[in-house]
Amino acid sequence: MSIGFFGLGIPVSLFQLLDRRPQIIVNDVGVFDQMMHHEFINWEIIQDVYLAEVNKQAFICLMVDKSFEPSRRKGKFKQGVASLSKGMGFQELNISLGFVNVNAFRFAEFISAMRGAAPPERDALVKKAIANI
């Protein structure tokens, strides 16, 4: 059983290694992270942003209203895991920056600016961020 279980890890690892899709997508609507949440997170629902670090790997934690947290639609086990994550200082919606070459502090500031900007200003902020990359 161990050989079968860990043998299945090889194709999954190869897929992750060879996956050419963008990890994080940011536009004037919201932010999308393939590893975190499979929907765009609109700027309007983000209440606050802060950085967390574990073993030199940065995470951007997105605080949202309880009605928008993904675990509210899940079972008791997923809700327990979400509360454990919050107990460790994270949120339910975290953007892992381990696979992305970006300055974590500047990216967190950008997300904070985007959540506080009016919709017409967001397009200009995205274009300015792309020009500074």
ZIDA-V546335 format. One record per backbone hydrogen bond with DSSP energy under -1.0 kcal/mol. NH is the residue of the N-H (numbers start at 1). CO is the residue of the C=O. Records with the same first field share a line. If there is no record, write none. Layout:
NH->CO + CO
This chain:
5->1
6->2
7->3
8->4
12->8
13->9
14->10
15->11
16->12
17->13
18->14
25->32
27->30
31->41
32->25
34->23
37->33
41->31
43->29
47->63
48->63
50->61
52->59
54->57
57->54
59->52
60->95
61->50
62->93
63->48
68->65
72->69
73->70
74->71
79->75
80->76
81->77
82->78
83->79
84->80
85->81
86->82
87->83
88->84
89->86
90->85
95->60
97->58
102->100
107->103
108->104
109->105
110->106
111->107
112->108
113->109
114->110
115->111
116->112
121->118
122->118
125->121
126->122
127->123
128->124
129->125
130->126
131->127
132->128
